[in-house]
């Protein structure tokens, strides 16, 4: 049962791994501060904030959003830490509200990894305050508790951090504002609407966080997103839906990836308000199915989620399916673990008593323990099968209704494909599933624009079937996967708003790249040799520098005439062949700074082949979302502890859908 706290009230915490969910009616900044017994923050490294989102035992969102999910592991906190404060603040220097009294009362909930609420608190009574300490997790006599604080500060984060004894309070508050400001201006302003064929107003691209996928969400199960998703990063953020960016991780569990809920972007119409305050949430879906009979599960309906459009409803529904599958699987695994631990304890008790070790009494006790174990497991499996059956029915309804950006390549929706007039919320990069529910495939959606680059791993796969152990076959399949992802990105952006460059130093990817080359959708022919590598990297690096100066200087409208404001994607094949030290540094720069200013990176590489550069490239691999060209269970879910199996989104063998879609993209570019 959830404890609904009032200011000053506390409640015990029985779990070490927690999630703190924040809902507000406007984008806010979320941070977490560690302090000692007296409540003093020892240094800036004791604060997790958008500029430094991870600290030992803590992870917070990377930008301002109306919904946040903060991860806390109490067992991982330093021993000197006795308090964890959850800090909320309104973004400084923006066009939004400047005091909490002008917005809906924020709602904060502490939940376990299964999603169940432990305690909640609605911050009422705020007026001129622009920053507030919402909750405090504190240690008392070896046990942790949560206290509702609600202490507000009219002077913002600087005053709040100063009050908690941080000497560098104003400098840290300034760096937080700068990090949030960079997140709010992640891409160049779109060019004026074109009117050659009538009114063609488009939604301006706004950046998503990121799981995952993170993110992401999920964020994440969809990419940077708001509930970036798990999918991210945001939910953030895998369908960001929270998870799951979910932003998704690379080679190891990464809270900013897969299933970590994604975070909503600035200016996004999505509003994930707490269910107790439905008056601020998006409109519910229209009734499209008759109510279910008493005692029977409701019939699944595509778009049966809140949202302002069908696209948003489907996105949120996919995220809900991801979250439901994660929770029901976590409940099943927990029940099985409990049954096994209980049986082990009962068997240990039998063996510890010499009188029951032998003879019929001991055999009967052992049989009874095993029978209770089997009964508990059977009950857990029955509940899991019931939930899986309902999710399977929902997936069968949702999959055919997905738009091209969310659909598989074998979906009939591609036969009627036309270049869109607006950028979609998210993009499908593959499917996710768990071993307990192998029949269900959850679309892995990441928010657009991409918040992090992609790494298509051409190294040896850890797939259970042992397929594609040949390095040449794996390299070719990895390049085909990259081409499929690039084609999908080209297809979901309006004509002329997405540009693709290719670096293929040795020309080894010529055959997989043929669809892109023949259709004429590339900015230029694939760059070959060291000279081609230097030319492409030099031009894109210069572009990032120019846009970065314009955006940070508040002069995005003063870019040179004819400047291409479209999103840029660079596909790099066969790295590190053909790259010198200067090219490697430029590549790392594009991976770190490019996404915020409209330049995205897609690496097709085997990490082991770049080991000659030593650990210098480790930050590069960690900054990219790792995808595999074959099924692999490398995507970690820090939300509930699952390892999700990822399946890439590939074109069916013999299908001409890729060529048809690229031909229509090329024709639309010629027209506009």
N, C-alpha and C positions, 0 to 999 in steps of 0.2 A: 504494500500500500504506500502511495506517495505521501510524503510529509510536506504539506504546503506551509512554508515558513513565513513568518512575519519578521520585521526588522529586529535583530538582536537574538532571535531564536536559533538554537543549534539542533543538530541531529547526528547520530553516530553513523559512521561509514563502515560497512562490513567488507568492502571490496577495495583492492589496491589499484586496479586498472579501471579508470572512469572516463566518461565523456561528459563534457559540460556543453550544453546546447543553449545558444542565445538566440532569441527571436526579437526583432524590433521592426518598426514600421518604416525605417529609413536606414541607409547604409551607416554603420558605425564601425569603429576600430576596436578590436578585441586584443587584449594583452594579458599576460600572467606574470606576476612578480613573486619571487621567492624572498623570504625574509627569515630572520632568526627569531628567537623566543621573544624578543622585545618588539618585533615588528619592523626592524630596520633592514633595509636593502643594502647589501654590502657593496655592490658595484653594478655596472651596466650589464655584466655577464649574468646577472641574476634575474634579468627581465627577458621574457620571450615576447617578441612583438613582430609586426610585419617585416621589419628590416632584418630580424634575426629570429625566424619563426620556431626554431627548435632549440631547446636547452635540455639538460639532463632531466628526464622524466616529464617533459612538457613539449607540446606542439600547439601552435596557434595558427590562425588563418594569416595569409600573406597580404591581404588587402581589406579595404572597407567593404562591408556587405551587410545586408539586412538579416542574414542568418549566419551563425557561426557554429562550428563544432570544435571544441578544444579537447585534446587528448591529454590525460594525466596518468602517470604511473607513479604512485606514491612510493613503491619499493625502490624505484630508480632515482629518487631524489637524493642529493647529498645529505650526509648525516647532520650537517650544520643547519639544514633547513627545517624549520618548525611550522612555517606558515606558507600557504600559497594563496595569493590574492588574485581574483579575477577582475580585471580592469576594463571598463568600457569608456569610450570617448567618441565624441562627434568629430568627423574629419575637419581639420582646420583649413581655412583658405578656400573652401569650396562654395558652391552655390546652395548647399543644403542648409538645414536648420543649424543654429548655433547654440541652442540650449535644449535640454531634455524636456523642459516644460512644454515645448512646441510639438512634441512627437508622442506617439503612443507609448505607454509604459513598457519598458523592456521586460521580457520574461526570460528567466534563467532556470535551467533544470540540470540536475546532476543525475546521470544515468549510468547503469552498468553496461558491460559490453554486449549484453543481450538486448539493449534498448529500453529496458524497464526503468522507469523513473524512481529514484531514491528520494530525492527532495527537490522542491521547486520554490521559486521566489519571484514575485512580481514587484518590480521597483517602482512603487507609487510615491507620490509626494515630491517628485523632483520638479524644479522650476528653472532657475537661472544657471544651474550646473551644466557644464559641458564635458565633465569627466566624473566617473563614479567608481568606487570599489563596490562591486556587486556582491560577491561571495568571498568567503575566506575558508579554505581548508586548513585545519590546524591540528597539531599533534599534542595530545594531552595524556601523560602517563602511558606512553607506548601505543595509544589508540588514536585513530584519526576521526575527526568530526568536521561537519560543515556548518558554518554560521552565516546567516543572512546579515549583511552589513548595510548596504545602501548609503554609504557616505559619499556625498557629492562635493564637487569643487568647481566653483565658477571660473577659476583660473586655468582650467583644463589640465592636461596631463602634466605640465610643468609644475603646477601647484600640488597636484596629487603626489607626484614622485618626490618633490621636496619635503612634503609632510611625512613621507615614509623614510626620510633620512638619507636619500641618495644624493651625494655631492654633485654628480654630473646631471642633475635632473633636467635642466633646461636644454643642455646639449642632446640628451637622449630624446626628449620630447621633440626637438627639432628634427632629429634623424628619423623618428617615427613618422612625423608629418611628411618628410621628404619621400620616404618609402611608400607611403600611401598615395602621395601625389603622383609618383611615377606609375603606380598601378592603375590610377584613374585615367592616365593618358598613355595608353599602350599602343596606339597606332595613329598614323597620319589621318588627318581629317579627310573624309571622302570628298571627291570632286563634286561640283554642282550637279544637280539632277539633269539628266539628258532628256531632251524633249523632241528628239528627231522623229520618234514614232508615237508621240503622245506623251501623256504624263507618265513618268517612270520614276516615281519617288522611291528611294531605297532607305532601308534602315542603316544608319551609320554604325559601322563596326565598333563594338566596345570590347575591350579585352576581358577574358575570363581569367580567373586565378591561375589551382590544382591542383583518393583515391584513396582518386584516387581520386588521380586517378588516380596527382596528384597526385591531389585527385584525384581532387578529385576523385576531383573529385576524380570522382570521383573520380581531389575529387575525385576511380574510380571509380556497366555500369559505367555511367556516362561521364565526362570530362569536366572541365571546370564548370561548375554549376552552382546554382543556388540552392538547394534546399536548404580542383575546382577538382561526386560525383562524387562510392566510391567510385562519381567516378573521379590524385588531385588529386585540394587544392583543391577542394575545395574543395542541395547536395549536389564533396564537393565533390578535390576533386578530381567512375567508373563510373553510369548514366548520370554522375554527379552528383546525377544523380549520381548526396552525398554523397563517394565514396568516394561511391563511391567514387577533375580533373580532373568518381572517384576519379586525380590525378593518379597514375599507376607508377609502380616503382621500377627500378632497373633490376640489377642482378641480386639484390637483397631486399628484405622488407624495407619499404620506404613510406613513411606516413604521409608523404605529400602525393602519393600516387594512388594506386588502384582504388581502393575502396574508400580511401579517405574522402569524405564528402567535400564536394567542391563548394566554392563560395560564389555568391552572386556577384555579377559585375556592376560597376557603377552605371547608372542609367537604365538598368535592366528592369523590365516590367514585372519580373517574377517577384512574388511576395510570399515567402514561406512563414506565415504567422503561426503562432501556437494555436492548436485546435480549440482552446478555450476562448479565443478571440477571433471567431470566424468573420467578424465584420470587416477585418482588414485583409482577409485572404482573397485570392483571385476567385472569380465566380465559379461555382461548382459546375460539373458537366451537365448538359441537358439530359433528361431521362430518355434513354433509347431502348430500354428493355423492360418488360413487365417485372414487377417485384417477385422475388422468389417465394415459393410456398413455405409455410412455417416449417422449421426444422431442416430445410434444404439450403445448401449454399447458394449464394447469389450467382446468377448467370454472368459470366465475364462479358464485358463490353469494351471495345477498343476506344480509347480516349476517356476512360472512366477515371479521371483524376482532375484536380483543380488546375486552372490555367486560363490565360486570356485567348488562346488560340488552340486549334486542334494539334498543331505541332508541339506546343508547350505541354498540352495534356498528355500526348503520347510520350514525350520525354519524361515527364514526371511519373507516368505509369511504368515505364521501363525501370526507372530508378526504384519505384516501389516494389517491383518484382525482384530486383536485385536485393533490396533490403529484406524482403520477406524470406527469400531463399537463404540469405546469410543467417538470419535469426533462427529459422526453423532447423537448419543444419547445426547451428551452434547448440541449440537446445537438445538435439538428438545426441550429439557428441558428448555433451555434458552429462546427459542421462546415462549413456553407456559407461563413461568414466566412473560415475557414481556407483553404478551396478558392479563394476569390476573391483573398485576399491572396497565396497561393502563385502563382496564375496571373499576378497583376500583377507579382510579383517576377521570374518567369521571362520575361515579356514585356519588362520593363525591362532585364533582362540581354541579351536579344536586341537591343534598340534601342541599348544602350550600346556594342555592338561594331560598328564601321563595316563590317566584313567580312560581317556577317550581316543588315544592314539590307535589302539587296536581293538578289534572286536566289532560287533554289530552296532554299538552306540556311536563309534567314530564314523563308520561308513554311513550311517543314517544322517549324521550331522553334516557330513560333506555333501551328500546328495541333496539335503534340504537347502544348503547354501547355493549349490549350483542351480537348483530349481528356482530359487528366488532371483538369482542373476538372470536366468533365461526369461523369467516373467517380466522383470523390469525392462530388459532389452526389447522384448516383444511389444510391450506397451509403448516404448519410445519409437520403435519402428512403425507401429500402427499410426501414431500421430504424425510422424514424418511422411509416411505414404499418403495420408489424407491431405496434408498441405501440398505435397508434390503434385498430387492429382489435380488440385485446384489451380496451382500455378501452371501446370501443363495446359489445362483448358484455357487459361488466360493467354498463355504464349501463343496457342494456336489461333486465337482471335486477333491478338495484337500484331503479330508478324506480318500478315497480309495487308494490314492497314498502314504500315510505316511508309513515310515519304522516301524519296530516293536517298536523301542524306543519311537516313537511318536503316535503309533496306539492304538485304543481301544482294549480291550481284545476280543471283538467279531469280529475283523477284520480278513478277510481271510489270511492276511499276516502271521499270527501266524502258519497256517497249514504248511507253508514251512520254518518255523523257523530253523535256524542253528546258533550256537554260533558265535558271530562276531569275527573278527580279530583285530578290533580297537574299542576304546571307542567312543561312539557317542557324538555329541555336547550337547545333552540335553535329558531329560527324561519326559514323560508325567505322571503327577500325578492326572489328572482329567480334568474336563471341566469347563468353565466359561460362564455365560450368564447374560443378563440384562432383566428386566421385559418388556421393550419396544420391545425386539427382542427375545422372548422366543423360537423361532424356531432355532436360531443360537447357536451352541455350539462351543466355541473357545477352542482348546486344551490348557491346562495349562502346559507349558513346563518350566522346571528349568534346568539350566546349570549343567553339570558334570565336575569335581567332585562336590558333594554337598557342598555348602558354609556354610550352617547352618543345624542343625538337624531338625527333623520332630516331631511334637506332634499330635498324633491321639487322639482327644478329645472324651473320653468315657462318658462325662457328659451329662446332659439333653440337648437336641438339641433345638435350637430356630426355627426349620423348621416350615413353615406355616401350613403343614398338620398335625402337632402334633404327628407324628408317632414316634415309638421307645421311648416312655416315660418310659418304664420299664428299670431299671438300668441294669439288667442282660442281656436283649436283646441288649441294647446299647453297653455294654461291649463286648459281643460276636461279634457283627458287627464291632466294632472298631478293634478287634484283627484280624478279617478276612480282613479288609482293610489294616492293617499293613502287613499281610502275602502277599497280592496281590502286595503291593508296594515293599516288599523285593524280591519277585519272579521276578518282572520286573527288579530290579537292578541287580540281579544275571544273568538275561537273556541278558542284554545289554552290560555287561562287557565281555571281552575275558576270556576264561576258566582259572580258577585259579587266576584271578586278583581281585576277590571280595569275601570276607569272611564274613559270618553272624554268630553272637553269639546271644543267647537268654537267658534272665533272666526272669523266671516265678516262683517267690518264692513260691506261694501257689499251683501251678499246675493248676490254673483256665483256662489257655489258651491251655490246651492239645489238645482239639478237633480242634480248628482253626489252631493250629500249625502242625497238622498231615501231611499235604502235604509236609512241609519242612522237617519234621523228617523222614517220610517214604522214601523220595527221596534220602536222604543221603547228601544233599547239605549244612547242617549245619557244623560248625567247631567241635561241640560237642553236646551232648544232652542238652536240656534246663536246666539251672542251677536252682536248687530248694533250698528253705530254706535260712537262713541267711548265712550259710557257702558257699553255691553256689554263692550268691550275692557278698560276700567278695572276693572270688577267681577270678571271672570274672572281677570285677572292678579293683582289684589289678593288674592283668595281663595287662589289657588295659591301665591303668594309667601308668604303668611302660613302656609300649611300646611308649606312647606319650612322656614321659620324654626322652627316649632314642633317638627317632627320632628328637625331638626338639633340643637336644644338638648336634646331628650330623649335622642337616641342618644349624643351626645358627653358628656352628663352621666351616662350609664349608667342612665337612668331611662325606658327605652322602654316599660315596663309601666305608667307613670303618666300616659299620655296621657288626655285627657278622655273620659268615658264616651260611647260611641257614636261615637268617632272612626273615620273610614273608613280602615282600614289597607290598602286595596287599592292596587295600582299605578294611577297616574293618567297619562293621555295627553292632551296638549293639541294639537289640530290648528289651525294658524293659516293661514288662506287670504288670499291677496292682500296680503301684507305688502309695503310699509309703509303702505298706505292705512288711515287710521283710527288710526294710532299717533303719539302725541306723544313728547317726549323721555323723560318718566317711564315710559311704556309700553315704550319701547325698552330702557331700563335694566332694567326688570323682566323683559323677555324674555331679555336676556343673562344675568341672574341665574339664571333657570330653566334655561337651556341649560348653564350652568357647574355649578350646585349641585344642580339638580333630580334628575338620574339617580341620584345617590348616596342620595337620600332618597325615592325612589319617585315622582318626577314627571318625565315624559318629554315631549319636545317633537318635533312633526312640523310642519315649515315647508313651505308650498307657496308658492314665491316665485321671482321673477326677480331675480337679484342686481343686475343693472344698474339696476332700478327703485329700488333703495335707495341708489344712489350719491350721492344728495343728502345723506346723513348722513356722507359722507366715509369715511375709513379706520376710523372708530370701530367699524363693524360687521364688519370683517375677522375679528376673533377669533370672532365668532358663526358665520360661515360655516365657519371652519376647525374649530370644535368639533363640527360636525354631519357626519354621513355623507351625502354627496351621492349621490342616486339620480336617475335620469332616467326620464321616462314613455315614452321610446322607446329603442331600442338605441343604445348609445354606448360608445366605448372609453376611458372616462375613469378607470377604476379602475386605479391603478398598483400594481405588484407589486415592491417593493424587494427581495424575497427573491432572485429570479432576473432581475429587470429587465424583466418582461413588462408590457404594457398589455392588460388583459383587457376584452373587450367585455361589458357588462352588459345583460341583457334583463329588464325588469320582470315581476313576477308579476301578470298581469292575468286577469280573468274572461273566458272565451271569449264572443264576441258572441252574443247571444240566449240565453245560459245563465241559468237561474234558481237556480244553486247558491248565489250570494251571498245572495239573499233567503231561501232555505231554511235556510242556516246561521244567519243572523241571527235568524230566527224561533225556532230551537231554543235559541239563546243567551238570547233574551228569555224564553222559556218556563222555562228553567232558573233564571233570576234570580227569576221570580215564585214558583217552587216553594221556593227557598231563602230 
